Amino acid sequence: MSFYFSPEIEESTLSLIWHDPEKLAIFEQRFSPDIFAQIHCRELVRAMHFAYQAVGSLDFASVIQCARELGSYDAIGGIDGADMIFRISEFSPRADLIFAHYLDMLDSYAAHRQKPIECYPFIACAIHRSMQDMADTYREQVDLRTRDDITRDS
């Protein structure tokens, strides 16, 4: 994979965590909330963390209340944004395998975001050449105008 992030994977991971709070501990053993490229995902997992610490569950109302108390209610998209993520999860007997796959994907995305983005030289050279050509054309036009002015004045 050479992607930097996938919004669907990030949001689906959160939905799986929300419906199975034991997955929160697995997630937190491997990652911090900063693994998410999207701000609303980072803030939502923080709210989940505090909700689980405070009440020992990840019921919808507790997570929303924690988001409000953390000042991240708007960042998660309010009730509608949180509800969208909550509803993503599909109940499957393979949920544990899917979750493990999503964690590997998050790890892969984070590794790719750490690499510098390559700028291919032929693109940079073409841009540089076209800018140089424009500058040369401008200089030639100025020189021609100056010569014309000198010729007319004589």
Protein Blocks (a to p, Z undefined) as FASTA:
>chain_A
ZZfbdfklmmmmmmmmmmmmklmmmmmmmpcfklpmbfklmmmmmmmmmmmmmnopacfk
lmmmmmmmnopmmmnopjmlmmmmmmmpccdfklmmmmmmmmmmmmmmmmmmmpccdddf
klmmmmmmmmmmmmmmmmmmmmmmmmmmmmmmZZ
